[in-house]
């Protein structure tokens, strides 16, 4: 379950970054970066 969540967050993050860059708008890009940070925090969580 944890790995599935991390993979889903990374896929969504890259999709949002690509959409933000291609449309030249900042909010989706920042959200994508935020999702990557959340995925890293879930990965580092010990429990």
N, C-alpha and C positions, 0 to 999 in steps of 0.2 A: 504494500500500500504506500509506504513512504517513498519508495523508488518511483512508483507510478506518478505520485504527486510532483516529485521533483522533475521528472521528464515532461509532464504536462506543463508545468510552469515555465520550463526552458523553451518548449515549443511555442507557447503563447507569447513569451517574451521576444523571441526572435521574429515572430510574425508581426508583432506590434512595432518593433524597431524598423523592420522593412517597410511596413505601411507608413510609418511616420517619416522615414527618410524619402520614400518615393513621392509622398504627397507634400513634402517640405513643411510639415507641421510638427511642433515640438511635443505637445502633450502625449501622444501615443509612444513616442520614443522614450520619454522619461518614465512612463508607466512600464515599458518593456525593461528598462534598466532596473526599476524597482522590483519587478518580478524576478529578475536574476538575483538581486540581493536577497529576496525572500527565499529563493531556492537554495542559495548558499547557506542561509541561516538554518533552514530545515535539514540540510545535509550535515551541518556541523553539530546539530542538536544530538546529545548523547542518549536521550531516552527514546 
